[in-house]
Amino acid sequence: MEHDNLLEGRIDDLSKRAYNNDYITCTNFLSASDLAAFYRILKSRGISSKVNVLNGSSYVIYGGHEEADRNVICFLPGYTTPDEFISSEAAAGDIIKCIHVKPLNHKFADDLSHRDFLGALMNLGIEREMIGDILAEGSSAYIFVLSDMADTVARELTRVKHTSVNCRVVSSSECDVQPKFTEISGSVASQRVDAVLSMVWHLSRGRSQEIIKAENVFINGQTVNDPGYNLKSGDRVTVRGHGKFIYEGMGTMTKKGRFYANVRVYS
C-alpha cells in the first residue's frame, strides 16, 4: 500500500507538471508490478486505462521497443500526440536510448546471460530503475537505459563477467534481437487463467489458484486475482517467478469435452 501511495504521488506530480507547463515528464523504468499498481490507481479513480489521460495530460507507456517488459510512463504536452511521441523517440531517443554491447574479442568471449549484463551494470552503482530491458544473445546485448545514463554506461561498462566489451549508443531500431518462443499446446477444461497456467507450467490447479490470489499474475500489464478470469486470444500473461506467455486461443475439442489451449511461451 505504501508503495502504491508513493507511486500515486509521483505520477500525479508528473502528470500535472506536463499539463500545466506543457512539456514532457516521465517516470523512471517501472516493472510489471509497478505498472499493475498504476492501473490500480486509475481504477480506484474510475479512470479507464483505455483513455490514456490523467490530470488532463495524455500519457504513453513506452520501453524502447514493442515487447518491452520494463517501461516508463511519459506524460505529454498538448502539442504532441502519442503517435508523434513514439515516432520521435524511435528516431532520436530523447527519453530512452539503446546501447549495443559486444565483446572486444568474440573468440575469447563468454556466453553471457541477462543476469551477467545486469550484474555488471549494478557493479557500476547504477540503480535498477535507470535500466530497462536487457536483450542478450550470445556474448552481446542491447540495453535500454534512460537517456541521461547512456553516456555513463557506454563509457564505464568495459567488462561483463570475464569478457572485455565495447559499448555504443545506437538507435533502438538497430536492435535486432527478437523474443524467442516455445509453442505449447495442451488440453484444458476451459479458458480460465488457472487452467491455462496449470497446463503451461505443469502445476496443480490449487497451486495455480494460490499464485493468482497472491496477485502474482499480470494480464496485459494489469493484476488479475480471480482464478476464473477467462483469457482471450492475444492476451499477454506474466507470472512472477515463472515467466510469461502469449495466449493464442483454443483449438479443437477432445473426445472428453476438453479443449486444446495454444500458447507461445517466452524462452
CYANA upper distance limits for C-alpha pairs under 8 A (distance plus 0.5 A):
  1 MET  CA      5 ASN  CA      6.75
  2 GLU  CA      6 LEU  CA      6.77
  3 HIS  CA      7 LEU  CA      6.72
  4 ASP  CA      8 GLU  CA      6.46
  4 ASP  CA     37 ALA  CA      6.54
  4 ASP  CA     38 PHE  CA      8.21
  4 ASP  CA     41 ILE  CA      8.19
  5 ASN  CA      9 GLY  CA      6.73
  6 LEU  CA     10 ARG  CA      6.75
  7 LEU  CA     11 ILE  CA      6.67
  7 LEU  CA     37 ALA  CA      8.44
  7 LEU  CA     38 PHE  CA      7.92
  8 GLU  CA     12 ASP  CA      6.56
  8 GLU  CA     38 PHE  CA      7.87
  8 GLU  CA     41 ILE  CA      7.34
  9 GLY  CA     13 ASP  CA      6.69
 10 ARG  CA     14 LEU  CA      6.76
 10 ARG  CA     27 THR  CA      8.47
 11 ILE  CA     15 SER  CA      6.38
 11 ILE  CA     27 THR  CA      7.95
 12 ASP  CA     16 LYS  CA      6.54
 12 ASP  CA     54 LEU  CA      8.44
 12 ASP  CA     55 ASN  CA      7.80
 13 ASP  CA     17 ARG  CA      6.63
 14 LEU  CA     18 ALA  CA      6.69
 14 LEU  CA     25 THR  CA      6.22
 14 LEU  CA     26 CYS  CA      7.33
 14 LEU  CA     27 THR  CA      8.19
 14 LEU  CA     75 PHE  CA      7.46
 15 SER  CA     19 TYR  CA      6.76
 15 SER  CA     25 THR  CA      7.72
 15 SER  CA     54 LEU  CA      6.93
 15 SER  CA     55 ASN  CA      6.58
 15 SER  CA     56 GLY  CA      8.13
 15 SER  CA     57 SER  CA      6.32
 15 SER  CA     75 PHE  CA      6.10
 16 LYS  CA     20 ASN  CA      6.41
 16 LYS  CA     55 ASN  CA      6.49
 16 LYS  CA     56 GLY  CA      8.02
 16 LYS  CA     57 SER  CA      7.70
 17 ARG  CA     21 ASN  CA      6.11
 17 ARG  CA     22 ASP  CA      8.01
 17 ARG  CA     23 TYR  CA      8.18
 17 ARG  CA     25 THR  CA      7.84
 18 ALA  CA     22 ASP  CA      5.68
 18 ALA  CA     23 TYR  CA      5.58
 18 ALA  CA     24 ILE  CA      6.12
 18 ALA  CA     25 THR  CA      6.31
 18 ALA  CA     57 SER  CA      7.03
 18 ALA  CA     75 PHE  CA      6.49
 18 ALA  CA     76 LEU  CA      6.58
 18 ALA  CA     77 PRO  CA      6.12
 19 TYR  CA     23 TYR  CA      8.00
 19 TYR  CA     55 ASN  CA      7.94
 19 TYR  CA     56 GLY  CA      6.64
 19 TYR  CA     57 SER  CA      5.70
 19 TYR  CA     76 LEU  CA      8.07
 19 TYR  CA     77 PRO  CA      6.57
 19 TYR  CA     78 GLY  CA      7.85
 21 ASN  CA     77 PRO  CA      8.34
 22 ASP  CA     76 LEU  CA      8.10
 22 ASP  CA     77 PRO  CA      4.89
 22 ASP  CA     78 GLY  CA      6.77
 22 ASP  CA     79 TYR  CA      8.31
 23 TYR  CA     76 LEU  CA      7.04
 23 TYR  CA     77 PRO  CA      5.35
 24 ILE  CA     74 CYS  CA      7.28
 24 ILE  CA     75 PHE  CA      6.19
 24 ILE  CA     76 LEU  CA      5.36
 24 ILE  CA     77 PRO  CA      6.25
 25 THR  CA     74 CYS  CA      6.25
 25 THR  CA     75 PHE  CA      5.77
 25 THR  CA     76 LEU  CA      7.39
 26 CYS  CA     72 VAL  CA      6.96
 26 CYS  CA     73 ILE  CA      6.06
 26 CYS  CA     74 CYS  CA      4.79
 26 CYS  CA     75 PHE  CA      6.63
 27 THR  CA     72 VAL  CA      5.92
 27 THR  CA     73 ILE  CA      5.99
 27 THR  CA     74 CYS  CA      7.18
 28 ASN  CA     71 ASN  CA      8.50
 28 ASN  CA     72 VAL  CA      6.15
 28 ASN  CA     73 ILE  CA      8.31
 28 ASN  CA    129 GLU  CA      6.13
 28 ASN  CA    130 MET  CA      6.65
 28 ASN  CA    146 LEU  CA      8.03
 29 PHE  CA     63 GLY  CA      8.34
 29 PHE  CA     70 ARG  CA      6.40
 29 PHE  CA     71 ASN  CA      5.59
 29 PHE  CA     72 VAL  CA      5.20
 29 PHE  CA     73 ILE  CA      8.49
 29 PHE  CA    129 GLU  CA      5.45
 29 PHE  CA    130 MET  CA      6.62
 29 PHE  CA    131 ILE  CA      7.07
 29 PHE  CA    132 GLY  CA      6.44
 29 PHE  CA    146 LEU  CA      8.47
 30 LEU  CA     34 ASP  CA      5.93
 30 LEU  CA     35 LEU  CA      6.83
 30 LEU  CA     70 ARG  CA      5.98
 30 LEU  CA     71 ASN  CA      5.81
 30 LEU  CA     72 VAL  CA      6.39
 30 LEU  CA    129 GLU  CA      7.29
 31 SER  CA     35 LEU  CA      6.82
 31 SER  CA     69 ASP  CA      7.49
 31 SER  CA     70 ARG  CA      5.57
 31 SER  CA     71 ASN  CA      7.46
 32 ALA  CA     36 ALA  CA      6.65
 32 ALA  CA     69 ASP  CA      7.22
 32 ALA  CA     70 ARG  CA      7.24
 32 ALA  CA    218 PHE  CA      7.90
 32 ALA  CA    221 GLY  CA      6.65
 33 SER  CA     37 ALA  CA      6.73
 33 SER  CA    218 PHE  CA      8.31
 33 SER  CA    221 GLY  CA      8.48
 33 SER  CA    223 THR  CA      8.25
 34 ASP  CA     38 PHE  CA      6.85
 35 LEU  CA     39 TYR  CA      6.82
 35 LEU  CA    221 GLY  CA      6.86
 35 LEU  CA    222 GLN  CA      7.71
 36 ALA  CA     40 ARG  CA      6.76
 36 ALA  CA    218 PHE  CA      7.80
 36 ALA  CA    221 GLY  CA      6.27
 36 ALA  CA    222 GLN  CA      5.10
 36 ALA  CA    223 THR  CA      5.99
 37 ALA  CA     41 ILE  CA      6.78
 38 PHE  CA     42 LEU  CA      6.94
 39 TYR  CA     43 LYS  CA      6.65
 39 TYR  CA     49 SER  CA      7.27
 39 TYR  CA    222 GLN  CA      6.86
 40 ARG  CA     44 SER  CA      6.59
 40 ARG  CA    222 GLN  CA      8.39
 41 ILE  CA     45 ARG  CA      7.04
 42 LEU  CA     46 GLY  CA      6.86
 42 LEU  CA     47 ILE  CA      5.51
 42 LEU  CA     48 SER  CA      7.26
 42 LEU  CA     49 SER  CA      7.30
 43 LYS  CA     47 ILE  CA      6.07
 43 LYS  CA     48 SER  CA      7.18
 43 LYS  CA     49 SER  CA      8.26
 47 ILE  CA     51 VAL  CA      8.10
 48 SER  CA     52 ASN  CA      8.14
 52 ASN  CA     58 SER  CA      6.08
 52 ASN  CA     59 TYR  CA      6.07
 52 ASN  CA     60 VAL  CA      7.71
 53 VAL  CA     57 SER  CA      5.87
 53 VAL  CA     58 SER  CA      4.64
 53 VAL  CA     59 TYR  CA      6.44
 54 LEU  CA     58 SER  CA      6.84
 54 LEU  CA     59 TYR  CA      7.86
 57 SER  CA     75 PHE  CA      6.56
 57 SER  CA     76 LEU  CA      6.60
 57 SER  CA     77 PRO  CA      7.35
 57 SER  CA     78 GLY  CA      8.05
 58 SER  CA     75 PHE  CA      6.36
 58 SER  CA     76 LEU  CA      6.12
 58 SER  CA     77 PRO  CA      8.20
 58 SER  CA     82 PRO  CA      8.14
 59 TYR  CA     73 ILE  CA      7.09
 59 TYR  CA     74 CYS  CA      5.86
 59 TYR  CA     75 PHE  CA      4.81
 59 TYR  CA     76 LEU  CA      6.24
 59 TYR  CA     82 PRO  CA      7.63
 60 VAL  CA     73 ILE  CA      6.25
 60 VAL  CA     74 CYS  CA      5.68
 60 VAL  CA     75 PHE  CA      7.12
 60 VAL  CA     76 LEU  CA      8.24
 60 VAL  CA     82 PRO  CA      6.64
 61 ILE  CA     71 ASN  CA      6.68
 61 ILE  CA     72 VAL  CA      6.26
 61 ILE  CA     73 ILE  CA      5.12
 61 ILE  CA     74 CYS  CA      6.85
 62 TYR  CA     68 ALA  CA      8.14
 62 TYR  CA     71 ASN  CA      5.62
 62 TYR  CA     72 VAL  CA      5.96
 62 TYR  CA     73 ILE  CA      6.97
 62 TYR  CA     74 CYS  CA      7.88
 63 GLY  CA     68 ALA  CA      5.66
 63 GLY  CA     69 ASP  CA      7.82
 63 GLY  CA     70 ARG  CA      6.44
 63 GLY  CA     71 ASN  CA      4.58
 63 GLY  CA     72 VAL  CA      6.57
 63 GLY  CA     96 ILE  CA      7.97
 63 GLY  CA    132 GLY  CA      7.30
 63 GLY  CA    133 ASP  CA      8.07
 63 GLY  CA    144 PHE  CA      8.27
 64 GLY  CA     68 ALA  CA      7.40
 64 GLY  CA     71 ASN  CA      8.31
 64 GLY  CA     89 GLU  CA      8.45
 64 GLY  CA     90 ALA  CA      8.00
 64 GLY  CA     96 ILE  CA      6.65
 64 GLY  CA     97 LYS  CA      7.90
 64 GLY  CA     98 CYS  CA      8.12
 64 GLY  CA    144 PHE  CA      7.18
 64 GLY  CA    172 SER  CA      6.99
 65 HIS  CA    172 SER  CA      7.52
 67 GLU  CA    179 PRO  CA      8.44
 68 ALA  CA    133 ASP  CA      6.94
 69 ASP  CA    132 GLY  CA      8.36
 69 ASP  CA    133 ASP  CA      6.98
 70 ARG  CA    132 GLY  CA      5.74
 70 ARG  CA    133 ASP  CA      6.38
 71 ASN  CA    132 GLY  CA      7.22
 76 LEU  CA     80 THR  CA      7.22
 76 LEU  CA     81 THR  CA      7.97
 76 LEU  CA     82 PRO  CA      8.13
 80 THR  CA     84 GLU  CA      6.58
 80 THR  CA     85 PHE  CA      7.05
 81 THR  CA     85 PHE  CA      6.68
 82 PRO  CA     86 ILE  CA      6.76
 83 ASP  CA     87 SER  CA      6.70
 84 GLU  CA     88 SER  CA      6.57
 85 PHE  CA     89 GLU  CA      6.53
 86 ILE  CA     90 ALA  CA      6.67
 87 SER  CA     91 ALA  CA      7.10
 88 SER  CA     92 ALA  CA      6.45
 88 SER  CA     93 GLY  CA      7.88
 89 GLU  CA     93 GLY  CA      5.02
 89 GLU  CA     94 ASP  CA      6.59
 89 GLU  CA     95 ILE  CA      7.51
 89 GLU  CA     96 ILE  CA      7.99
 90 ALA  CA    171 SER  CA      7.59
 90 ALA  CA    172 SER  CA      6.72
 90 ALA  CA    173 SER  CA      7.18
 91 ALA  CA    171 SER  CA      7.26
 91 ALA  CA    172 SER  CA      8.41
 91 ALA  CA    173 SER  CA      8.48
 92 ALA  CA    171 SER  CA      7.93
 93 GLY  CA     97 LYS  CA      5.60
 93 GLY  CA     98 CYS  CA      8.47
 93 GLY  CA    147 SER  CA      7.60
 93 GLY  CA    171 SER  CA      7.70
 93 GLY  CA    172 SER  CA      8.13
 94 ASP  CA    147 SER  CA      6.76
 95 ILE  CA    146 LEU  CA      6.49
 95 ILE  CA    147 SER  CA      5.84
 96 ILE  CA    144 PHE  CA      7.06
 96 ILE  CA    145 VAL  CA      6.17
 96 ILE  CA    146 LEU  CA      5.14
 96 ILE  CA    147 SER  CA      5.43
 97 LYS  CA    144 PHE  CA      6.24
 97 LYS  CA    145 VAL  CA      6.08
 97 LYS  CA    146 LEU  CA      6.68
 97 LYS  CA    147 SER  CA      5.65
 97 LYS  CA    150 ALA  CA      6.93
 97 LYS  CA    169 VAL  CA      7.54
 97 LYS  CA    170 VAL  CA      7.87
 97 LYS  CA    171 SER  CA      7.65
 97 LYS  CA    172 SER  CA      7.35
 98 CYS  CA    142 TYR  CA      6.94
 98 CYS  CA    143 ILE  CA      6.10
 98 CYS  CA    144 PHE  CA      5.04
 98 CYS  CA    145 VAL  CA      6.93
 98 CYS  CA    150 ALA  CA      8.21
 98 CYS  CA    169 VAL  CA      6.35
 98 CYS  CA    170 VAL  CA      6.10
 98 CYS  CA    171 SER  CA      6.70
 98 CYS  CA    172 SER  CA      5.84
 98 CYS  CA    175 CYS  CA      8.44
 99 ILE  CA    142 TYR  CA      6.02
 99 ILE  CA    143 ILE  CA      5.57
 99 ILE  CA    144 PHE  CA      6.85
 99 ILE  CA    145 VAL  CA      8.19
 99 ILE  CA    150 ALA  CA      7.69
 99 ILE  CA    154 ALA  CA      7.45
 99 ILE  CA    167 CYS  CA      6.90
 99 ILE  CA    168 ARG  CA      6.01
 99 ILE  CA    169 VAL  CA      4.93
 99 ILE  CA    170 VAL  CA      6.31
100 HIS  CA    140 SER  CA      8.06
100 HIS  CA    141 ALA  CA      6.50
100 HIS  CA    142 TYR  CA      5.14
100 HIS  CA    143 ILE  CA      7.05
100 HIS  CA    167 CYS  CA      6.14
100 HIS  CA    168 ARG  CA      5.78
100 HIS  CA    169 VAL  CA      6.77
100 HIS  CA    170 VAL  CA      7.03
100 HIS  CA    175 CYS  CA      8.41
101 VAL  CA    140 SER  CA      6.00
101 VAL  CA    141 ALA  CA      5.69
101 VAL  CA    142 TYR  CA      6.66
101 VAL  CA    143 ILE  CA      8.05
101 VAL  CA    165 VAL  CA      6.95
101 VAL  CA    166 ASN  CA      6.26
101 VAL  CA    167 CYS  CA      5.09
101 VAL  CA    168 ARG  CA      7.18
102 LYS  CA    139 SER  CA      7.07
102 LYS  CA    140 SER  CA      4.93
102 LYS  CA    141 ALA  CA      7.15
102 LYS  CA    165 VAL  CA      5.89
102 LYS  CA    166 ASN  CA      6.04
102 LYS  CA    167 CYS  CA      7.19
103 PRO  CA    109 ALA  CA      6.75
103 PRO  CA    139 SER  CA      7.11
103 PRO  CA    140 SER  CA      7.17
103 PRO  CA    163 THR  CA      6.98
103 PRO  CA    164 SER  CA      6.28
103 PRO  CA    165 VAL  CA      4.61
103 PRO  CA    166 ASN  CA      6.54
104 LEU  CA    163 THR  CA      8.49
104 LEU  CA    164 SER  CA      6.36
104 LEU  CA    165 VAL  CA      5.61
104 LEU  CA    166 ASN  CA      6.48
105 ASN  CA    109 ALA  CA      6.79
105 ASN  CA    164 SER  CA      8.13
106 HIS  CA    139 SER  CA      8.13
108 PHE  CA    163 THR  CA      8.02
109 ALA  CA    139 SER  CA      6.85
109 ALA  CA    162 HIS  CA      8.21
109 ALA  CA    163 THR  CA      5.85
109 ALA  CA    164 SER  CA      8.27
110 ASP  CA    139 SER  CA      6.56
110 ASP  CA    161 LYS  CA      8.23
110 ASP  CA    162 HIS  CA      7.42
110 ASP  CA    163 THR  CA      6.59
111 ASP  CA    138 GLY  CA      5.72
111 ASP  CA    139 SER  CA      5.37
112 LEU  CA    116 ASP  CA      6.44
112 LEU  CA    117 PHE  CA      7.76
112 LEU  CA    136 ALA  CA      7.77
112 LEU  CA    137 GLU  CA      8.05
112 LEU  CA    138 GLY  CA      6.50
112 LEU  CA    139 SER  CA      5.40
112 LEU  CA    140 SER  CA      7.75
112 LEU  CA    160 VAL  CA      8.36
112 LEU  CA    161 LYS  CA      8.31
113 SER  CA    117 PHE  CA      7.11
113 SER  CA    136 ALA  CA      6.59
113 SER  CA    137 GLU  CA      8.04
113 SER  CA    138 GLY  CA      8.14
113 SER  CA    139 SER  CA      8.32
114 HIS  CA    118 LEU  CA      6.67
114 HIS  CA    134 ILE  CA      6.71
114 HIS  CA    135 LEU  CA      7.48
114 HIS  CA    136 ALA  CA      6.13
115 ARG  CA    119 GLY  CA      6.42
116 ASP  CA    120 ALA  CA      6.78
116 ASP  CA    160 VAL  CA      6.95
116 ASP  CA    161 LYS  CA      6.82
117 PHE  CA    121 LEU  CA      6.88
117 PHE  CA    134 ILE  CA      8.07
117 PHE  CA    141 ALA  CA      8.42
117 PHE  CA    160 VAL  CA      6.61
118 LEU  CA    122 MET  CA      6.69
118 LEU  CA    134 ILE  CA      8.11
119 GLY  CA    123 ASN  CA      6.66
120 ALA  CA    124 LEU  CA      7.19
120 ALA  CA    157 LEU  CA      7.87
120 ALA  CA    159 ARG  CA      7.75
120 ALA  CA    160 VAL  CA      6.04
120 ALA  CA    161 LYS  CA      7.68
121 LEU  CA    125 GLY  CA      7.51
121 LEU  CA    126 ILE  CA      6.57
121 LEU  CA    153 VAL  CA      8.25
121 LEU  CA    157 LEU  CA      7.62
122 MET  CA    126 ILE  CA      5.88
122 MET  CA    127 GLU  CA      7.34
122 MET  CA    128 ARG  CA      7.90
124 LEU  CA    156 GLU  CA      8.03
124 LEU  CA    157 LEU  CA      8.08
126 ILE  CA    130 MET  CA      7.48
127 GLU  CA    131 ILE  CA      7.85
130 MET  CA    145 VAL  CA      6.43
130 MET  CA    146 LEU  CA      6.19
130 MET  CA    149 MET  CA      7.78
131 ILE  CA    143 ILE  CA      8.13
131 ILE  CA    144 PHE  CA      6.72
131 ILE  CA    145 VAL  CA      5.08
131 ILE  CA    146 LEU  CA      7.15
132 GLY  CA    143 ILE  CA      7.54
132 GLY  CA    144 PHE  CA      5.44
132 GLY  CA    145 VAL  CA      5.97
132 GLY  CA    146 LEU  CA      8.24
133 ASP  CA    143 ILE  CA      6.61
133 ASP  CA    144 PHE  CA      6.05
134 ILE  CA    141 ALA  CA      7.19
134 ILE  CA    142 TYR  CA      6.40
134 ILE  CA    143 ILE  CA      5.07
134 ILE  CA    144 PHE  CA      6.99
135 LEU  CA    141 ALA  CA      5.88
135 LEU  CA    142 TYR  CA      5.68
135 LEU  CA    143 ILE  CA      6.90
135 LEU  CA    177 VAL  CA      7.03
136 ALA  CA    140 SER  CA      6.44
136 ALA  CA    141 ALA  CA      4.63
136 ALA  CA    142 TYR  CA      7.01
136 ALA  CA    177 VAL  CA      8.11
137 GLU  CA    141 ALA  CA      6.38
137 GLU  CA    177 VAL  CA      7.56
142 TYR  CA    175 CYS  CA      6.98
142 TYR  CA    177 VAL  CA      8.27
145 VAL  CA    149 MET  CA      6.93
145 VAL  CA    150 ALA  CA      6.70
146 LEU  CA    150 ALA  CA      7.13
149 MET  CA    153 VAL  CA      6.69
150 ALA  CA    154 ALA  CA      6.56
150 ALA  CA    169 VAL  CA      7.56
151 ASP  CA    155 ARG  CA      6.51
151 ASP  CA    169 VAL  CA      8.27
152 THR  CA    156 GLU  CA      6.43
153 VAL  CA    157 LEU  CA      5.94
153 VAL  CA    167 CYS  CA      8.39
154 ALA  CA    166 ASN  CA      8.34
154 ALA  CA    167 CYS  CA      5.38
154 ALA  CA    168 ARG  CA      6.48
154 ALA  CA    169 VAL  CA      7.32
155 ARG  CA    167 CYS  CA      7.76
157 LEU  CA    165 VAL  CA      7.92
157 LEU  CA    166 ASN  CA      8.21
157 LEU  CA    167 CYS  CA      7.58
158 THR  CA    164 SER  CA      6.24
158 THR  CA    165 VAL  CA      5.58
158 THR  CA    166 ASN  CA      6.72
158 THR  CA    167 CYS  CA      8.06
159 ARG  CA    163 THR  CA      6.05
159 ARG  CA    164 SER  CA      4.90
159 ARG  CA    165 VAL  CA      5.89
160 VAL  CA    164 SER  CA      6.98
160 VAL  CA    165 VAL  CA      7.39
170 VAL  CA    174 GLU  CA      7.16
171 SER  CA    175 CYS  CA      8.11
179 PRO  CA    266 TYR  CA      7.31
179 PRO  CA    267 SER  CA      8.12
180 LYS  CA    266 TYR  CA      6.31
180 LYS  CA    267 SER  CA      5.84
181 PHE  CA    264 ARG  CA      6.12
181 PHE  CA    265 VAL  CA      5.71
181 PHE  CA    266 TYR  CA      5.03
181 PHE  CA    267 SER  CA      5.65
182 THR  CA    264 ARG  CA      6.06
182 THR  CA    265 VAL  CA      5.61
182 THR  CA    266 TYR  CA      6.97
182 THR  CA    267 SER  CA      6.68
183 GLU  CA    262 ASN  CA      7.86
183 GLU  CA    263 VAL  CA      6.42
183 GLU  CA    264 ARG  CA      5.03
183 GLU  CA    265 VAL  CA      6.76
184 ILE  CA    200 VAL  CA      7.69
184 ILE  CA    262 ASN  CA      6.43
184 ILE  CA    263 VAL  CA      5.87
184 ILE  CA    264 ARG  CA      6.70
184 ILE  CA    265 VAL  CA      7.70
185 SER  CA    260 TYR  CA      6.65
185 SER  CA    261 ALA  CA      5.99
185 SER  CA    262 ASN  CA      5.04
185 SER  CA    263 VAL  CA      6.89
186 GLY  CA    199 MET  CA      6.82
186 GLY  CA    200 VAL  CA      8.33
186 GLY  CA    259 PHE  CA      8.44
186 GLY  CA    260 TYR  CA      5.62
186 GLY  CA    261 ALA  CA      6.06
186 GLY  CA    262 ASN  CA      7.47
187 SER  CA    199 MET  CA      7.94
187 SER  CA    254 THR  CA      8.19
187 SER  CA    258 ARG  CA      6.58
187 SER  CA    259 PHE  CA      5.70
187 SER  CA    260 TYR  CA      4.79
187 SER  CA    261 ALA  CA      6.60
188 VAL  CA    195 ALA  CA      6.59
188 VAL  CA    196 VAL  CA      7.17
188 VAL  CA    199 MET  CA      7.52
188 VAL  CA    258 ARG  CA      6.20
188 VAL  CA    259 PHE  CA      5.91
188 VAL  CA    260 TYR  CA      6.68
188 VAL  CA    261 ALA  CA      6.98
189 ALA  CA    195 ALA  CA      7.45
189 ALA  CA    257 GLY  CA      8.23
189 ALA  CA    258 ARG  CA      5.41
189 ALA  CA    259 PHE  CA      6.74
190 SER  CA    195 ALA  CA      7.26
190 SER  CA    258 ARG  CA      7.76
190 SER  CA    259 PHE  CA      7.35
191 GLN  CA    195 ALA  CA      7.37
191 GLN  CA    196 VAL  CA      7.15
191 GLN  CA    230 ASN  CA      5.64
191 GLN  CA    231 LEU  CA      6.04
191 GLN  CA    232 LYS  CA      8.29
191 GLN  CA    250 MET  CA      8.15
191 GLN  CA    261 ALA  CA      8.11
192 ARG  CA    196 VAL  CA      6.98
192 ARG  CA    227 PRO  CA      7.22
192 ARG  CA    228 GLY  CA      5.61
192 ARG  CA    229 TYR  CA      5.87
192 ARG  CA    230 ASN  CA      4.90
192 ARG  CA    231 LEU  CA      6.68
193 VAL  CA    197 LEU  CA      6.55
193 VAL  CA    227 PRO  CA      6.40
193 VAL  CA    228 GLY  CA      6.91
193 VAL  CA    229 TYR  CA      6.16
193 VAL  CA    230 ASN  CA      6.43
193 VAL  CA    231 LEU  CA      6.51
194 ASP  CA    198 SER  CA      6.67
194 ASP  CA    205 ARG  CA      6.89
194 ASP  CA    208 SER  CA      5.83
194 ASP  CA    209 GLN  CA      6.30
194 ASP  CA    212 ILE  CA      7.97
194 ASP  CA    227 PRO  CA      5.61
194 ASP  CA    228 GLY  CA      7.39
195 ALA  CA    199 MET  CA      6.88
195 ALA  CA    205 ARG  CA      7.04
195 ALA  CA    208 SER  CA      8.24
196 VAL  CA    200 VAL  CA      6.66
196 VAL  CA    261 ALA  CA      7.70
197 LEU  CA    201 TRP  CA      6.66
197 LEU  CA    202 HIS  CA      8.29
197 LEU  CA    203 LEU  CA      7.71
197 LEU  CA    208 SER  CA      6.76
198 SER  CA    202 HIS  CA      5.67
198 SER  CA    203 LEU  CA      4.87
198 SER  CA    204 SER  CA      6.37
198 SER  CA    205 ARG  CA      6.35
198 SER  CA    208 SER  CA      6.47
199 MET  CA    203 LEU  CA      7.41
200 VAL  CA    263 VAL  CA      8.46
201 TRP  CA    242 HIS  CA      8.36
203 LEU  CA    207 ARG  CA      6.69
203 LEU  CA    208 SER  CA      6.80
204 SER  CA    208 SER  CA      6.85
205 ARG  CA    209 GLN  CA      6.77
206 GLY  CA    210 GLU  CA      6.81
207 ARG  CA    211 ILE  CA      6.88
208 SER  CA    212 ILE  CA      6.82
208 SER  CA    227 PRO  CA      8.43
209 GLN  CA    213 LYS  CA      6.55
209 GLN  CA    227 PRO  CA      6.10
210 GLU  CA    214 ALA  CA      6.60
211 ILE  CA    215 GLU  CA      7.26
211 ILE  CA    216 ASN  CA      6.22
211 ILE  CA    217 VAL  CA      7.55
212 ILE  CA    216 ASN  CA      6.22
212 ILE  CA    217 VAL  CA      6.00
212 ILE  CA    224 VAL  CA      7.25
212 ILE  CA    225 ASN  CA      5.51
212 ILE  CA    226 ASP  CA      7.20
212 ILE  CA    227 PRO  CA      6.65
213 LYS  CA    225 ASN  CA      5.19
213 LYS  CA    226 ASP  CA      7.14
213 LYS  CA    227 PRO  CA      7.77
214 ALA  CA    225 ASN  CA      7.57
215 GLU  CA    223 THR  CA      6.70
215 GLU  CA    224 VAL  CA      6.96
215 GLU  CA    225 ASN  CA      5.92
216 ASN  CA    223 THR  CA      7.92
216 ASN  CA    239 VAL  CA      6.33
216 ASN  CA    240 ARG  CA      5.78
217 VAL  CA    223 THR  CA      6.41
217 VAL  CA    224 VAL  CA      6.36
217 VAL  CA    225 ASN  CA      7.76
217 VAL  CA    237 VAL  CA      7.58
217 VAL  CA    238 THR  CA      6.29
217 VAL  CA    239 VAL  CA      5.14
217 VAL  CA    240 ARG  CA      6.97
218 PHE  CA    222 GLN  CA      5.53
218 PHE  CA    223 THR  CA      4.94
218 PHE  CA    224 VAL  CA      6.33
218 PHE  CA    237 VAL  CA      6.23
218 PHE  CA    238 THR  CA      5.61
218 PHE  CA    239 VAL  CA      6.98
219 ILE  CA    223 THR  CA      6.90
219 ILE  CA    224 VAL  CA      7.10
219 ILE  CA    235 ASP  CA      7.00
219 ILE  CA    236 ARG  CA      6.09
219 ILE  CA    237 VAL  CA      5.08
219 ILE  CA    238 THR  CA      6.95
220 ASN  CA    235 ASP  CA      6.66
220 ASN  CA    236 ARG  CA      5.61
220 ASN  CA    237 VAL  CA      6.96
221 GLY  CA    236 ARG  CA      8.41
224 VAL  CA    229 TYR  CA      8.13
231 LEU  CA    235 ASP  CA      7.10
231 LEU  CA    247 TYR  CA      7.80
231 LEU  CA    249 GLY  CA      8.46
232 LYS  CA    247 TYR  CA      7.59
232 LYS  CA    248 GLU  CA      8.37
232 LYS  CA    249 GLY  CA      7.02
233 SER  CA    247 TYR  CA      6.06
233 SER  CA    248 GLU  CA      5.32
233 SER  CA    249 GLY  CA      5.08
234 GLY  CA    246 ILE  CA      6.61
234 GLY  CA    247 TYR  CA      6.01
234 GLY  CA    248 GLU  CA      6.20
234 GLY  CA    249 GLY  CA      8.08
235 ASP  CA    246 ILE  CA      6.25
235 ASP  CA    247 TYR  CA      5.87
235 ASP  CA    248 GLU  CA      8.19
236 ARG  CA    244 LYS  CA      7.82
236 ARG  CA    245 PHE  CA      6.49
236 ARG  CA    246 ILE  CA      5.09
236 ARG  CA    247 TYR  CA      6.97
237 VAL  CA    244 LYS  CA      5.93
237 VAL  CA    245 PHE  CA      5.88
237 VAL  CA    246 ILE  CA      6.65
237 VAL  CA    247 TYR  CA      7.90
238 THR  CA    243 GLY  CA      6.46
238 THR  CA    244 LYS  CA      4.66
238 THR  CA    245 PHE  CA      7.12
239 VAL  CA    243 GLY  CA      5.93
239 VAL  CA    244 LYS  CA      6.40
243 GLY  CA    265 VAL  CA      8.34
243 GLY  CA    266 TYR  CA      7.67
244 LYS  CA    265 VAL  CA      6.58
244 LYS  CA    266 TYR  CA      6.38
245 PHE  CA    263 VAL  CA      6.96
245 PHE  CA    264 ARG  CA      5.89
245 PHE  CA    265 VAL  CA      4.61
245 PHE  CA    266 TYR  CA      6.14
246 ILE  CA    263 VAL  CA      6.11
246 ILE  CA    264 ARG  CA      5.67
246 ILE  CA    265 VAL  CA      6.96
247 TYR  CA    261 ALA  CA      8.47
247 TYR  CA    262 ASN  CA      6.95
247 TYR  CA    263 VAL  CA      5.07
247 TYR  CA    264 ARG  CA      7.11
248 GLU  CA    261 ALA  CA      7.99
248 GLU  CA    262 ASN  CA      5.69
248 GLU  CA    263 VAL  CA      5.62
248 GLU  CA    264 ARG  CA      7.65
249 GLY  CA    261 ALA  CA      6.43
249 GLY  CA    262 ASN  CA      6.18
249 GLY  CA    263 VAL  CA      7.86
250 MET  CA    259 PHE  CA      6.91
250 MET  CA    260 TYR  CA      6.13
250 MET  CA    261 ALA  CA      5.08
250 MET  CA    262 ASN  CA      6.62
251 GLY  CA    259 PHE  CA      6.84
251 GLY  CA    260 TYR  CA      5.40
251 GLY  CA    261 ALA  CA      6.52
251 GLY  CA    262 ASN  CA      7.41
252 THR  CA    259 PHE  CA      6.40
252 THR  CA    260 TYR  CA      6.37
253 MET  CA    257 GLY  CA      6.45
253 MET  CA    258 ARG  CA      6.04
253 MET  CA    259 PHE  CA      4.90
253 MET  CA    260 TYR  CA      6.97
254 THR  CA    258 ARG  CA      5.70
254 THR  CA    259 PHE  CA      6.39
254 THR  CA    260 TYR  CA      7.95
